[in-house]
Amino acid sequence: MQTNFTAEQLADPGIARANQILRSCVHCGFCTATCPTYQVLGDELDSPRGRIYLIKDMLEAGRPADERTVKHLDRCLSCLACMTTCPSGVHYMHLIDHARAHVEKTYRRPLMDRLLRALLARIIPYPRRFRLALLAAKIGRPFAFAIPDKRLKAMLAMAPASIPPVSRNDDPQVFPAKGERRMRVALLTGCAQKALNTDINDATIRLLRRLGCEVVVAKGQGCCGALTHHMGKEALAHSHAAATIRAFMAEKRAGGLDAIVVNTSGCGTTVKDYGHMFRNDTLAADAATVAGLAKDVSEVLAQIGLPQGASKGLRVAYHAACSLQHGQQVKSAPKDLLKRAGFEVVEPADSHLCCGSAGTYNLLQPEISAELQRRKVATLEARAPQVIAAGNIGCMMQIGSGTAVPVVHTVELLDWATGGPQPRALSG
C-alpha cells in the first residue's frame, strides 16, 4: 500500500511504525474471510482491510478521529485472526492499538460512552473494586428490565451466580517445588480472574509445583495493562504494565526466573508485546526481558513434560482463545497436553473465529458479541462434549453464559489428571 506521510509525521515513532505496517498491506482481502465482524455484518469497513483504509486516511491527514471511523474501529475485536491469515505479515495489532490511542486523544465520545469506558478502566483491573462491582451487579440484575442501555444490561448479566472467596495463593509469596526443583517461575496472577474464578491460579500453582517448579507470586505485580491498552488509554495501560515489569524484574534479579507463567491468554499477548510497547521508554530493556520470559502456561507445561495419563473417559471440546492461537501462535500445546493427560479432545468447526468476549467487547458491543457467542456455542455443542476447556477467563465467562456444558480452564483438567481435585464446575 502506498503511503504519503510527511517527514515531520514520520519523526513520530508511532506514525513511523504505522507507516511500515500500512506499506506491507497489498489489499489482497484474505483477511476478510477470517474476520468475525465481517462475517456477521458484511460491511467492508468492518473488515481488517476496511479498517486499515480508515486508519491510513485518518493518520495521513493528521486529523482527529471522526464518528464514522470510531464506529468501525470500536467494532474490531482485536482477535487477530487477520494476522494469522495475512500472507504479507501485516502487523494489524500494532496498527489498531496505535489507532485506538489516537482516537482516545482526539475524539470526544458521547457522555454515556465516556462514563462506561471510564468505569470499566477503573474497576476491572482492580480485583477488590471488581468484586464490589460484581456484587452490585448481582443486586441490580432483577431491575435490568428498566435499564434502556444494552451495554449496562450486559454488565449486569456478566456477574456470576456466586463470587468465589479471595484466594490467599494470590498473595505475594514463594511456593516450593514438590521434589527436585526443575524451574523457578513467576506467576502473573491477573486481575479479573482473581475476582471471577480463583480456581485457575490455585490449579496452576498446584500443577507447576507437582512438576518441579518453584512458583513465585511477585510483590507489586498487578494488571498487565491489556484491558486499558486495547481501549486506547495509553498512559493508564503503561502505568499498570510498568509496575508489573518492575515487580518481575525485582524477582528476577533477586532469585532468577526461568519463565513468567501466564494463564490468561489475553494478558499473555500483551506481556509478550512489552518490548514494543516500551521501546522508546527508559524501561525498554527490562520490558524486553519480561516479554522474553513470558510464556503461556501450556508452553511451560509442554517444555517440562506431562506424565502420560490413562484414559479419563471424558470428551473435552477445546476452545482456542484468539489471544492464544492468533496473538501468541500457540495452537497445539494445549490440545496435546489434554490428550497426553488422557482426555478425548475434539474441536469445533471454524475454531479460528472469536467467541465474542475480547476483553470488554462483550460489554461495549453486546449485540455483535451475542451473535458471535451464539455461533461459537453452537459449534462447540455440535461436538457433544462433556466439558469445554479454554485458556482464557474472558472466553470461559462468555461461552459459559451461553451453554449448560461445564466450562473449565485447561489447567484445571491437567491438575485433576495429575492428582489435583476435580474442577468445581464438574463436581458442581
C-alpha positions in Angstrom: 0.0 0.0 0.0 1.4 3.4 -0.9 1.5 6.0 1.9 2.2 9.7 1.9 3.3 10.7 5.3 5.5 13.8 5.7 9.0 13.7 7.1 7.7 15.6 10.1 5.0 13.0 10.7 7.5 10.1 10.3 9.6 11.6 13.1 6.9 10.3 15.5 7.8 6.7 16.3 4.1 5.7 16.4 3.5 7.1 12.9 6.7 5.5 11.6 5.6 2.1 12.8 2.1 2.6 11.4 3.7 3.6 8.1 5.7 0.3 8.0 2.6 -1.7 8.7 0.4 0.1 6.1 3.1 -0.3 3.4 3.1 -4.1 4.0 -0.6 -4.4 3.1 -1.2 -5.5 -0.5 -5.1 -5.2 -0.5 -5.4 -9.0 -1.1 -8.5 -9.3 1.1 -7.6 -12.7 2.6 -8.3 -11.2 6.0 -12.0 -10.7 5.2 -12.5 -14.5 5.1 -11.5 -14.9 8.8 -12.7 -11.6 10.3 -15.6 -12.3 12.7 -17.2 -8.9 12.4 -17.1 -9.0 8.6 -18.7 -12.5 8.8 -21.5 -11.0 10.9 -22.0 -7.6 9.4 -20.9 -8.0 5.8 -19.5 -4.4 5.7 -16.1 -3.9 4.1 -15.4 -1.2 6.7 -15.9 -3.9 9.4 -13.1 -6.0 8.0 -9.3 -5.5 8.6 -8.8 -4.2 5.1 -11.5 -1.7 5.5 -10.3 -0.5 8.9 -6.7 -0.2 7.5 -8.1 2.2 4.9 -9.8 4.2 7.6 -6.7 4.3 9.8 -4.5 5.3 6.8 -6.8 8.2 5.9 -7.0 9.4 9.5 -3.3 9.3 10.2 -2.1 10.6 6.9 -4.4 13.6 7.2 -3.2 14.2 10.8 -6.8 14.8 11.7 -8.9 13.9 14.8 -10.9 10.7 14.6 -14.4 11.1 13.4 -17.6 9.3 14.3 -17.6 7.0 11.3 -14.0 5.9 11.8 -14.5 5.4 15.6 -17.6 3.3 15.0 -15.8 0.8 12.8 -12.6 0.7 14.9 -14.7 0.1 18.0 -16.3 -2.9 16.3 -12.9 -4.6 15.9 -12.5 -7.4 18.4 -8.7 -7.4 18.2 -9.0 -11.2 17.7 -6.0 -11.0 15.3 -7.3 -13.8 13.1 -6.4 -11.5 10.3 -2.7 -11.7 11.3 -2.8 -15.5 11.2 -4.3 -15.3 7.7 -2.3 -12.5 6.2 0.2 -13.7 3.6 2.1 -10.4 3.8 2.7 -10.3 7.5 0.7 -7.1 8.2 1.1 -6.5 11.9 -2.5 -5.4 12.4 -2.3 -5.5 16.2 0.3 -2.7 16.4 -1.7 -0.6 13.9 -5.1 -0.9 15.6 -3.6 -0.3 19.0 -2.0 2.9 17.7 -5.2 4.0 16.0 -7.2 3.5 19.3 -4.7 5.6 21.2 -5.2 8.3 18.5 -9.0 8.0 18.9 -8.7 8.3 22.7 -6.6 11.5 22.3 -8.6 13.2 19.6 -12.2 12.1 19.7 -14.8 13.2 22.3 -17.2 10.4 22.7 -20.8 10.8 23.8 -21.2 11.2 27.6 -22.5 7.7 28.3 -19.7 6.2 26.2 -17.1 8.1 28.2 -18.7 7.1 31.5 -18.9 3.4 30.7 -15.4 3.2 29.4 -14.0 5.1 32.3 -16.0 2.8 34.7 -14.5 -0.3 33.1 -11.0 1.0 33.1 -11.2 2.0 36.7 -12.8 -1.2 38.0 -11.9 -4.4 36.2 -8.1 -4.1 36.6 -8.5 -3.8 40.4 -9.8 -7.1 41.9 -11.2 -5.6 45.1 -13.2 -2.9 43.1 -14.2 -5.6 40.6 -15.6 -7.8 43.4 -17.7 -5.0 44.8 -18.9 -4.2 41.2 -19.9 -7.9 40.7 -21.8 -7.8 44.0 -23.6 -4.6 43.0 -24.4 -6.2 39.6 -26.0 -9.2 41.3 -28.1 -7.0 43.4 -29.1 -4.9 40.4 -29.8 -7.7 38.0 -33.6 -8.1 38.8 -34.0 -4.5 37.7 -32.2 -4.9 34.4 -35.6 -4.7 32.5 -35.8 -1.0 33.5 -32.4 -0.1 32.0 -32.5 1.2 28.4 -28.8 0.9 27.6 -27.9 -2.6 26.3 -24.3 -2.2 27.5 -25.4 -1.6 31.1 -27.7 -4.7 30.8 -24.7 -6.7 29.6 -22.6 -5.6 32.5 -25.3 -6.7 34.9 -25.6 -10.1 33.1 -21.8 -10.6 33.4 -21.9 -11.1 37.2 -21.5 -14.9 38.0 -24.1 -16.7 40.2 -21.6 -16.8 43.0 -18.4 -14.8 43.7 -15.6 -17.0 45.0 -13.8 -16.1 48.2 -10.4 -14.4 47.9 -7.6 -17.0 47.4 -4.6 -16.4 49.7 -2.5 -18.1 47.0 -2.7 -14.8 45.1 -0.8 -13.0 47.9 3.0 -12.4 47.3 4.9 -15.5 48.4 7.0 -18.4 47.2 5.7 -21.9 46.7 8.5 -24.5 46.8 8.6 -27.2 44.2 7.5 -30.7 45.1 10.6 -32.9 45.0 13.6 -31.7 42.9 13.4 -28.2 41.6 13.5 -28.1 37.8 12.5 -24.5 37.2 11.8 -21.2 39.1 8.9 -19.4 37.6 6.8 -16.3 38.4 3.0 -16.4 38.0 1.1 -13.5 36.6 -1.9 -13.7 38.8 -4.0 -11.4 36.7 -6.8 -9.1 37.8 -10.3 -10.2 36.6 -9.8 -13.8 37.3 -8.8 -13.1 40.9 -12.4 -11.9 41.3 -14.2 -14.2 38.9 -12.5 -17.6 39.3 -9.8 -18.2 41.9 -9.6 -21.9 41.0 -7.5 -21.1 37.9 -4.4 -19.7 39.8 -4.8 -22.3 42.5 -4.8 -25.2 40.0 -1.8 -23.6 38.1 0.2 -23.4 41.3 -0.5 -27.0 42.3 0.3 -28.3 38.9 3.5 -26.4 38.4 4.7 -27.4 41.9 3.9 -31.0 41.2 6.0 -30.9 38.1 9.0 -29.5 39.8 8.6 -25.7 39.6 9.2 -23.2 42.4 6.4 -20.7 41.9 6.8 -17.1 42.8 3.9 -14.6 43.2 5.9 -11.4 42.9 5.2 -8.5 45.2 3.9 -5.4 43.4 2.5 -7.0 40.3 -1.0 -6.0 39.2 -2.9 -5.7 36.0 -0.8 -6.3 32.9 -2.4 -3.3 31.2 -4.1 -5.2 28.4 -7.6 -4.0 29.1 -6.8 -0.3 29.1 -4.3 -0.7 26.3 -6.9 -2.0 23.9 -9.2 0.8 25.0 -6.6 3.3 23.8 -5.9 4.5 27.3 -2.1 4.5 26.8 -1.0 6.3 29.9 -3.1 4.1 32.2 -2.0 0.9 30.4 1.6 1.8 30.6 1.3 2.7 34.3 -0.1 -0.8 35.1 2.4 -2.5 32.8 5.4 -0.6 34.3 4.5 -1.7 37.8 4.3 -5.3 36.7 7.6 -5.1 34.8 9.3 -3.7 37.9 7.8 -6.4 40.1 9.0 -9.3 37.9 12.5 -7.7 37.3 12.9 -7.4 41.1 12.2 -11.1 41.4 14.5 -12.0 38.5 17.4 -10.0 40.0 16.8 -11.4 43.5 16.5 -15.1 42.7 16.4 -15.6 39.0 13.5 -16.7 36.8 13.3 -19.3 34.1 9.9 -18.1 32.9 6.9 -15.8 33.7 3.9 -18.0 33.5 0.6 -16.5 32.2 -2.6 -18.5 32.4 -4.9 -15.8 30.9 -4.0 -15.6 27.2 -5.3 -12.1 26.7 -2.7 -11.0 29.3 -0.1 -13.1 27.7 -0.4 -11.5 24.3 0.1 -8.1 25.8 3.0 -9.1 28.1 4.8 -10.7 25.2 4.5 -7.3 23.4 6.0 -5.2 26.2 9.2 -4.9 24.2 7.3 -3.0 21.6 5.1 -1.1 24.0 8.1 0.3 25.9 10.6 0.5 23.0 11.0 4.3 23.5 10.9 4.2 27.3 13.6 4.1 30.0 12.1 0.7 30.8 12.8 -0.6 27.3 15.5 -3.2 28.4 13.5 -4.5 31.3 10.3 -4.6 29.3 12.0 -6.7 26.6 13.4 -9.1 29.2 10.0 -9.6 30.8 8.5 -10.1 27.3 11.1 -12.7 26.5 10.4 -14.6 29.8 6.6 -14.6 29.4 5.1 -17.9 28.4 1.6 -19.3 28.3 1.2 -22.0 31.0 0.7 -24.6 28.2 4.1 -23.7 26.7 5.8 -24.2 30.1 4.0 -27.5 30.7 5.0 -28.7 27.2 8.6 -27.8 28.0 8.6 -29.6 31.3 6.7 -32.6 30.1 3.5 -34.0 31.5 3.2 -37.7 32.7 1.2 -39.9 30.3 -2.2 -40.4 31.8 -4.7 -43.3 31.4 -7.9 -42.6 29.5 -10.3 -40.5 31.6 -13.4 -41.3 29.5 -14.2 -37.6 29.2 -14.9 -35.8 25.9 -13.4 -32.3 26.0 -14.2 -29.7 23.4 -11.2 -27.4 23.3 -11.9 -23.7 22.6 -8.8 -21.9 21.2 -8.8 -18.4 22.6 -8.0 -15.9 19.9 -5.3 -14.3 22.0 -3.6 -17.7 22.3 -3.9 -19.1 18.7 -3.6 -15.8 16.8 -2.0 -13.4 19.3 0.7 -15.8 20.5 0.5 -18.5 17.8 0.2 -21.2 20.5 -2.0 -23.8 18.9 -1.1 -27.4 19.5 0.3 -27.4 23.1 -3.0 -27.2 25.0 -4.6 -29.9 22.9 -1.5 -32.1 23.1 -1.3 -31.8 26.8 -5.0 -32.7 27.3 -4.6 -35.7 25.1 -1.5 -36.8 27.0 -3.3 -36.4 30.2 -5.9 -39.0 29.0 -8.8 -36.8 27.7 -10.6 -37.2 24.4 -10.1 -33.9 22.6 -12.4 -32.5 20.0 -12.5 -29.1 18.3 -15.5 -27.1 16.9 -15.9 -26.1 13.3 -14.5 -22.7 12.5 -12.3 -22.8 15.6 -10.4 -19.8 14.3 -13.4 -17.5 14.9 -13.8 -15.4 18.1 -16.4 -16.2 20.7 -17.2 -12.5 21.1 -15.6 -11.9 24.6 -12.5 -10.0 23.6 -11.8 -8.1 26.8 -14.5 -5.6 27.3 -16.0 -6.1 23.8 -18.9 -8.2 25.1 -19.8 -5.2 27.4 -19.3 -2.4 24.9 -20.6 -4.2 21.8 -23.2 -6.6 23.2 -25.2 -7.3 20.1 -22.3 -8.3 17.9 -20.8 -10.2 20.8 -24.1 -12.1 21.4 -24.2 -13.3 17.8 -20.6 -14.5 18.0 -21.4 -16.3 21.2 -24.4 -18.0 19.7 -22.3 -19.2 16.8 -19.4 -20.4 18.9 -21.6 -22.2 21.4 -23.5 -23.9 18.5 -20.3 -25.2 17.0 -19.0 -26.4 20.4 -22.2 -28.2 21.4 -22.3 -29.9 18.0 -19.3 -32.0 19.1 -21.4 -33.3 22.1 -18.7 -32.6 24.7 -19.0 -33.4 28.4 -16.8 -30.4 29.2 -15.4 -27.4 27.4 -11.8 -26.2 28.0 -10.3 -22.9 27.3 -7.2 -20.9 28.3 -8.7 -17.5 28.9 -11.1 -16.3 31.6 -12.9 -14.0 29.2 -13.7 -16.8 26.9 -14.8 -19.0 29.8 -17.3 -16.5 31.0 -18.6 -15.7 27.5 -19.1 -19.3 26.5 -20.3 -20.4 30.0 -23.1 -17.9 29.9 -24.4 -19.4 26.7 -24.3 -23.2 27.4 -25.2 -25.7 30.1 -22.0 -27.7 29.3 -19.4 -27.1 32.1 -16.6 -24.7 31.1 -13.2 -25.0 32.8 -9.7 -23.8 32.3 -7.3 -26.2 30.6 -5.0 -26.2 33.7 -7.9 -27.3 35.9 -8.2 -30.5 33.9 -4.5 -31.1 33.8 -4.2 -30.5 37.5 -7.1 -33.0 38.1 -5.5 -35.6 35.8 -2.2 -35.4 37.7 -3.5 -35.7 41.3 -5.4 -32.4 42.0 -9.0 -32.0 42.9 -11.8 -32.4 40.4 -12.7 -29.0 38.8 -15.5 -27.3 40.7 -17.5 -26.9 37.5 -17.6 -30.7 37.1 -18.2 -31.6 40.7 -21.0 -29.0 41.0 
